[in-house]
Amino acid sequence: MSVPVFWRESLDASDDGGLVLDGGEGHHAAVVRRLAVGEQVRVTDGRGSYVEGPVATVGKGSVSVSVGAPVSVPAPTPRLTVVQAVPKGDRAELAVQALVEVGVDRIVPWASERSQVRVAGERGERLLGKWRAWALEAGKQARRSWFCEVAPPLVDCPGVVASTAAVATLLASAHVGLVLHEDAPLALGAVPLPERGDVVLVIGPEGGIGAAELAALGVPGASVRPPPPQSPIRAFRTPQGAPSAARLGDTVLRTSTAGAVAAGVVLAATRWR
């Protein structure tokens, strides 16, 4: 059975090697998981370090763990960001969970033109809080040492959910920037990917990404022209630094699953080797 994973902002232990889990994590450990003295646990800071050890004491809403020295895990490369158009209802949670589990490093919520969810003002703040909570739980479940960040692409981005203009800036700064589109002749699996640097994938809403929005994202129009029937699929080459459109395959995926599938293609070609 896998050792359960908990999160703590600091991994600094007391002089006797004890580390206390309290608050929400302590309640989950003591009340929900009902951990017993002697059970092994892992505690991570979500920034590349973790400690392990047995439970020493169990309180009403907290546990203490006797931990060893912290273990450091190198940050994965390349850094993968998925810009996710905000889905409706439960599909948002499904999208975030799947992206975190597969290994995405950052998720950027995007208020696309055809998104069916309004995210202005307080709604955007609540949405960001939910996405971060889902990402935290999924990161622990996936036993990640580097947790997935959920944030706008720029520090000075107005609001908490990215605009199309902000996403365009993010794409332009990436080593490889790709917008998923069903009509793109470029297959995602044929894209040359860097071993280091930043890769950005943009996932549109259920209604797709229109021509005007593609142009606003900086994607050349020729990169979404369907190839002639029975012609070989060729990789469309854009000027250096310019994003391109890419397709996953012959089927059309829901926005809640497309990101995880696309991320899997990228990670299989870079990290999972």
N, C-alpha and C positions, 0 to 999 in steps of 0.2 A: 504493500500500500504506500502511496506517495506521502511524503512528509508535508503536512499542511503549511501554507505560506501566509504570513501576516506582514502588514506594512507598518513601519515606524519611521518618522521623519529623521530621527537621529538613532544611530546604532551604538552610541556611547554607553557602555555598561558601567555599573557601579564598581567600587574597588574590589568587591568580592565576586565580580563576574556576572552579576545579576542584571537582567534587563526586564523592565516592567511593561506589559501591554495593558493599557487602560483605554478609556473612552470606547468608541465604537469597535475597535479591534479587540480590546479586552473583553467586551461584552460578547462578541462573536466567539472568541476562544473559550470563555468560561461557561456561557449560557447556551449558545447555539451549538457549538461543536462539543461542549462538555469534555474538554480535555482533562486528562487525569495526570497526576504527578508521575513523572518518568517518561511521558510521551515526548517524542522528538518533534521539534518544530523548526521552521526556518523563518527568520525575520529579515526583510529587505527594506532598504531605503528607496528603492525604485530608481536609483541613480547609479547602479552598477555594483553595489556592494550588498552582501548579506552575511548573516551569522546563523549558526545552528546550535542547538543544544536541547537538553531535556527540560520539561516543565518542572520547576522547583516547588512552587506553591500555587494554589488556585483560590481566588477570593470570589466575592459575590459578582463582581463585574470586571475582574482583572486577573491576570496570571503573571507570574515571574518566571523567567527562563534563565538557566545557567548557560551562558554562551561562551564560545571560543573566540579566537581572533577573527576579525572580518575577512571575508574572501572578496577579492575584486574581480569583476568580469569586464573584459574590454568592450567598448561600445561597438555594436555591429555596424558593418559597412557593406554597401553604401547606405546612406541614410534615406529611408523611404517615407515620403509624405503622401497621403491620400487626401485630396480635396473632395469632400463628399457633399453633394447636393442634399439638402435636408429632406428626408423622407417623412411620410405621414405615419403617425401612431407607432405600433410595435415594430415597424420595419426600421425605425431609427435605432432602437436598441439592438436589433439583430445585426444591423450593419456595423455598429461600433464594436460589439462583442466579436464578430468574425474578423474584423480588421485587426483588433488587438491580438486575438489568438494566433493569427497567421504570422504576426511579427512586424506590423507596421509601426514606425517610430513616431509619427505625428499624424493626427487627423485634424483637418481644417473644415469646420462646417461652412457651407456655402449657400448663400441666398441667391440661387440661380433664377433666371427669368421665369422659368416654368415650374419652379417649386410650388407645391400646394400648401405649404406651411408658412405663415407669416411670423417673422422672428424679430420684429422691431422692439426696441425698448426693453421693458422688463421681461417680455417673452423670450428675448434672446438671452438674457441673463439666466433665466430658469433653464432654458435649453442647454446652455453651456454647462451648468451645474449638473444636470442629468447625465450628459454625455461623459463628463469627467468621472462621475460616480460609477457609471457602467464600465468605463475604461479601467478604473482602479480594480474593480472586482474581477474583470476579465484578465487583467494582468497577473493577479494573484493566482487565479485558476490555471493560467497558462504557465505558471512558475517562472515568470520573467524577472530578471534582475534589473533590466532597464525598462521602466514602464513607458507606455505610450502617452505622449503629450496630446492634449486636446486644446487647441488654441487658434486664434486668428493668425494669419501668416505674417503680419507686421506689428511691431510694437505700437506704431501710430495709426493702425487700422481703425477707422471709426466704427464703433459698435463691436460686439463680441462675435458676430457672424460675418464671414468675409463677403465682400462685394465682388462682382465680376472684375472690376478694375484691380482690386487687391490680389485676386487670383492670377490675373495677367502678369502682375509684377512678380509674383512668386514663380510662375512658370519661366519668365525671362531670366531669372537669377539661377535657375537649376542647371545642373550639368546635362540632365536629360529631362525634358518636360513633355508629357504626353496627355492628350485629351482622348478619352475613350469614345468612339463613335462607330456605329454599326456600318456606315458607308465608307469607312476609310479603307483604301487599298493596302495600307501598311499593316501587316500582322504584328501584334505585340511581341510574339515569340521571335520575330526576325529583327527586332531592334537591338543594335549593339549597346550594351550596358556597361557602365564603368564599375571598377572594383571599389572605388572610393568616390566621395562627393555626394551630391544630392540628386535623387530621382523623385520627380513629382508626377503623380497620376491624378487626373481629374475625372470624377464620376458624375455624370449628369443625372437629372431627375427622371421620373417615369415618362414624362412627355418628351424627353430627349433634349438635345442642345441645338437650337436653331442657328441658321446661317449668320444672323447678325451677332449673336452672342459668341459664336466661334471666332468671328472677325475681331470682336472686342477682346477675346482671350489671346489674340495674336496668332491664330492658326491660319496658315495659307489656305485659300479656298480649294486649290487643287488637291490638297491632302485628304479631302473627303469626297472626291468624285468616285463613284463606283467604277471598278474596272470593266472593260468590255466583256461580254459573255465568253466563257471558255478561254479567256486570256490568262497568262500566268500572272500571279500576284507579285508585284514588284514593290520593293521598299521605296517610299517617297522620301527623298532627301530634302531637308530644309536648310536654310542658311544657318551657320553656326550660332547657337544661342536661341534660335527660334523654335517654339514648340511645334509639334505635329500631332495630327490625329492618328489613332491606331485602333484596330478592332481586335476583339478576343477570338471570335470564331463565327460560324454561320448562324448560331442561335442568338436570340436577344435575351439578355438576363435582366432581372429586376435590379433596381438601383441598390437594394439592400444586400445583394449577393455579388454584383459585378466587381465591387472594389476588392473583396477578399480573393476572388478568382484572379483578377489582374495582379494583385500583390503576390499571389502564389507563383504566377508566371515569372515575375521579376525576381523574386527571392530564389526560385529554383535555378535561375541562370546566374545568380551572384553568390548568395550565402550558403545555399543548401548543396554544397558540393564537397 
